[in-house]
Amino acid sequence: AADMLNASGPGNINVVAFSNGATLFGGAMSYVDPSIRARIDFQGIGGQWFIDQNTYGLHSSLNYRIQLDPTPYLTPSNWGKPYIVIPSSGPFQWNNPFQAHSFKNNYAPYIIPAQ
């Protein structure tokens, strides 16, 4: 993934990472040139790791979680982070914490399309 980002052409790079994909993205950032990181628009969806725009030097960073989704809180360093909370009573939400982490049923409708 880092090699693909480093080889990218001009313009911003849109990255959407779900669940442990956010953790993998955060780990890969040490291998990505800072000039490339500055072009990344990141969307974390139910991420196991909170990706902070300033820490990683990104163009932008949005971290979403469903109200009942326990996954973002499996990592203690995520506690108290400013996630964008999607209400658990929303039209795509199951009222079961074990189903709250479903990408297809809960998170997909909230992804902001690339501009």
C-alpha positions in Angstrom: 0.0 0.0 0.0 2.8 2.4 0.9 4.5 1.7 -2.5 1.2 2.5 -4.3 0.8 5.8 -2.5 4.4 6.8 -3.1 4.0 6.0 -6.9 0.7 8.0 -7.2 0.4 10.9 -9.6 -0.7 14.5 -8.8 -3.9 15.4 -7.0 -5.4 14.3 -3.7 -5.6 10.6 -2.7 -8.8 9.4 -1.2 -8.4 6.5 1.3 -11.3 4.7 3.0 -10.3 2.2 5.7 -12.7 0.0 7.6 -12.0 -1.7 10.9 -8.4 -3.0 11.1 -7.7 -1.3 7.8 -7.3 2.0 9.8 -4.6 0.3 11.9 -2.8 -1.0 8.8 -3.0 2.5 7.2 -1.5 4.1 10.4 1.3 1.6 10.4 2.1 2.2 6.7 2.4 6.0 7.1 6.0 5.7 8.4 6.9 4.4 4.9 5.0 7.1 3.0 6.8 10.3 2.0 5.5 13.3 3.9 4.7 15.1 0.6 2.4 12.2 -0.3 0.8 12.1 3.1 -0.1 15.8 2.7 -2.3 14.8 -0.2 -4.3 12.1 1.5 -8.0 12.6 2.4 -8.6 9.8 4.9 -12.0 8.3 6.0 -11.9 5.8 8.8 -15.0 3.7 9.2 -15.4 1.9 12.5 -11.6 2.0 12.8 -9.6 0.0 15.3 -7.2 3.0 15.3 -8.0 6.7 15.3 -6.2 8.4 12.5 -5.3 12.0 13.4 -4.8 14.5 10.6 -2.0 16.4 12.3 -0.2 13.4 13.7 0.1 11.8 10.3 0.4 15.0 8.3 -2.7 14.3 6.2 -4.7 16.7 4.0 -7.8 15.7 5.9 -9.0 12.9 8.3 -12.5 11.8 9.2 -13.1 9.0 11.7 -16.6 7.5 11.9 -18.2 5.1 14.3 -21.7 3.7 14.8 -23.0 4.5 18.3 -23.2 0.9 19.4 -20.0 -0.3 17.6 -17.6 -1.6 20.2 -14.6 -2.0 17.7 -13.2 1.6 18.0 -13.0 1.1 21.7 -11.0 -2.1 21.7 -7.8 0.1 21.6 -7.5 2.1 24.8 -5.7 5.0 23.0 -8.9 5.6 21.0 -10.9 6.4 24.2 -12.0 10.0 24.2 -11.0 10.6 20.5 -13.3 12.9 18.5 -15.0 10.3 16.4 -18.0 11.4 14.2 -20.8 9.4 15.8 -23.5 7.9 13.6 -26.6 7.4 15.7 -27.5 3.8 16.5 -31.2 4.6 15.6 -30.3 5.6 12.0 -32.0 3.8 9.1 -29.0 1.5 8.4 -28.3 0.6 12.1 -29.0 -2.7 13.8 -29.8 -2.4 17.5 -27.4 -5.2 18.3 -23.8 -4.4 19.3 -22.5 -7.6 17.6 -24.0 -6.5 14.3 -23.1 -2.8 14.7 -19.7 -3.3 13.1 -21.2 -4.3 9.7 -19.7 -2.3 6.9 -22.4 -3.1 4.3 -25.4 -2.7 6.6 -24.2 0.3 8.7 -21.2 2.2 7.4 -21.4 2.1 3.6 -24.2 4.7 3.3 -22.2 7.3 5.2 -19.0 7.3 3.2 -18.4 10.7 1.6 -17.8 10.3 -2.1 -14.6 11.6 -3.6 -14.9 15.2 -4.9 
